[in-house]
């Protein structure tokens, strides 16, 4: 990992010395040990006011199989929405909120209440009562129109709290503007993995395990629920 003086000055000016040092440390550990470390968050309730989009857009919940006819509409869709992916998502009863414009698919968000892929080797277990969003997309021609925000709000209206993870040095996602206490997310521990000779070994903090959110090897026939501390 190269380190140029202009880049260092820019990062320090943007993040400060402590955050910059941590960012470079995690970059080094990622390359040296294959370490990935993430915060686990539970989101607050969805905003009560409706996030409006242009009238030409329609947003609704669909079953994953309903998106099969749209696969060939865009090269990105052919890569993202493969028949195998849609069948697996359908089998798991995953939720999908889709955005349409003139009957064309222009965006989607998938979420699961059981498990979802993380890497080619790992998947995440989702605890009971929570929903985890694991795949989202908006067509480039339809971005900056609040489509994703509207889909997130629709997804948040069901009887599940949203749980998710963010890398501990991903400051653009972590540093958010002021929010009212009722809209602030809750920190629920850490999850991650290390890579040794190409094999990824997951780990989770005690609090993340307690809530039941952790990375596991793919194919594990098990789902954790709440446990006593």
Secondary structure, 3 states (H helix, E strand, C coil): CCCCHHHHHHHHHHHCHHHHHHHHHHHHHHHHHCCEEEEEEECCCCCCCCCCCCCCEEEEEECHHHHHHHHHHCHHHHHHCCHHHHHHHHHCCCEEEEEEECCEEEEEEEEECCEEECCCCEEEECCCCEEEEEEEEECHHHCCCCHHHHHHHHHCCCCCEEEEEEECCCHHHHCCCCCCHHHCCEEEEEEEEEEECCEEEEEECHHHHHHCCEEEECCCCCCCCCCCC
